[in-house]
């Protein structure tokens, strides 16, 4: 798949079966699907992985948020950590086969995570987004600083839509992460093709 990375994140509202139904349609155009479900148990997350597999999504494109145990046991490609998660360096050492990503909100956090040898970071939220009501976006300046200072990929997240993708790519982002922009689209397949064209 040519072009920059496109990550799609479950929204915690719809069922994982629904997420898998959409993923099954669009996975040829997507770099990774993140199961980000803070309220779900390990057993429910494992079920989510099986739904994705049944829809033809390869394990190499599935990432579990926070739950390192589920990621390791289900043999998906990676785990995405938050500030409250296990230490990234410990996870890398213990599970060398797992790709490890992390969400960061400042240059200082990003540099710290790079030292812990994470494979990539999500930076955001770049623009205002419905998932963080009332919080202004962090903007493009710090995103550009991050992309210049870090050696690892920086994926932009937060309020991304076709009209502003070019701006984040110009700022140096290695790709984007989307949630509602794709999952709530009237025609997810048409929308993902549009994203993929813009990411070339």
N, C-alpha and C positions, 0 to 999 in steps of 0.2 A: 504494500500500500504506500503510494507516494505522498509526499507532503508532510505537514506538521501533525502532531498528535491530537487526537480527539478522544476525550474521556467523557463517558456518560455515567451519571451518578443517580442511584435510586433516590426517591424523594421522601421515603419514610411515611408516605400517606397511602399510596396505592399498594395493592398486594404484590408480592414478589412474582406471583404467576403473571400478573399484568405486565410487570417490568420485563419478564422473560418473553412474553408475547411480542413486545415491541423490539426487544433485543434480537429476537430471532429474525425479524424483518431487516434490521439495519446493520447487523454485525460485520458484514464485509467492509463497511465504511468506517468502522470504529476501532480505535487502538485498544481501549480497555473499558470494561463495565465494572463500576464500583458498587458493591452491595453495602450501602451505608444506612443501617437500620439500628438506631441506638436502643430501641425498645424490644428488639427481638432476641430470643434465646439462641444459644449455640445450635440447638436442634433445628430451629426455624431457619437459621442462616444456612445450615447444611442443605436443607430442603430447597432454599433459594438457588443454591449452586446446582442442585439436580434439575430444577426447572430450566435453568439456562442451558445446561448440557442437553436436555431433551429437545430444546429448540435449535440445537446445532451450534451453540456458542462454544468455541474451544476453551478449555481450561486456561490456555495461555493468554486469554483475554479477560479473565475474571480476577478481580481484586476484592478482598474483604477489608472493610474498615475496622480498625481497632483490634478485632479478635484474631490474634496471632495463632491461637490454638486451632480455630476453625480453618484459617488459611493453610496451615501446615497439614492438617489431617485431610482436608479436601483436595490437596495437591493443586490448588489454583496457582496462578503465576505470582501473586503478590499480596502484600498487606499495606494498607494506608493508615498511618498513625496520626493521632491528634496529641494535643499537649498533655492530656491525662493518660495516654497510652503507656505501654512498656517502653523502656529506653531503646532508642533506635539502634544504637551500637550493639547492645545485648542481643537484640533480635537478629541483626546481621550475622553476629558471631554464632548464634545458636542454630539459625536456619539459613545457611549460606545459599540455598537454592531459591529462597524467596526474594523477589524484588521488593524493596522497601521504599515507600514514599511517605511524605509528611506534609501537613498543612502548616504554613508559616504566614506571619502577618507583619514582619519587619525584616530589614537586612540583617540585624543582629541574630534573630532566630534562624534565618536561612543559612548564615555562615556557620552557626553552631551545628545545624543539621548536616551540612556538607562535611564538617569534621567527623561526624558520626558515621559517615560513609553511606548516607541514604542515596538512592538511585535518582531521585527527582524530588522537586517540591511543588506543591500547589501554592500560589500566592494570590491573595485576594482579601476581601472582595474588591475587584477593580472598579466596578460601577455599582450604582445603587441597585439593589435586588429585593424582590418581594420576600425572599427568605430571611432578610435582615432588615425589617422595616424600621425607618427612622435613622438608620446609620448611613452617613454619606460614604460613597465609594472612596477607596484609597488612591485612585487615580493612576495615571501612567508614569509619572516621574519616578516613583520608587520602584515600580515594576522594571523600568529601564535600568535603574541602578543595580537591581538584583541580577538582571540578565548579564550585565557587564562584569560584575564581581564574582559570580559563581561559575564553576566549571560544569555543573550538572544542569540538566534541563529544568527550566522554570515554566510551569503550566499556569496560565491565567485562569482565574475563576471569579464568578460573581457578575451577574448582569450582562453576560456575553450574548450578543445576537448578531445576525449577519451584518448589520450596519456598522458595528464597531470592531469586528474581527481584524480588519486591516490595521487598525491603530495598535492593537496589542502585539501583532506580529512585527510591526515596524519598531515597537519598543523592545523587541528581541525575544518575545515569548516563544518557547518551543512547541506550543500548542495551547489548546483551550479545554476547559471542563465545563460541561453544561448539565442542567437538570431539567427544569420546567421548559426551557427553550425547545427541547426535543420531545420530552415525555408527554407534554401537554399540547403538542402540535396536532393540528387537524390531520395532517398526513406526515407521520414521522419519516417515512422513506424519502418523500420529496424534500423534506427539510434537511435530512442528513446529507443528501447528495449536494444540496446547496452549501452546507457547511464544508463538505469535503472539497468542493470546487474553490471555495475561498481560502482554504488551508494549503492549497498547492503552491 
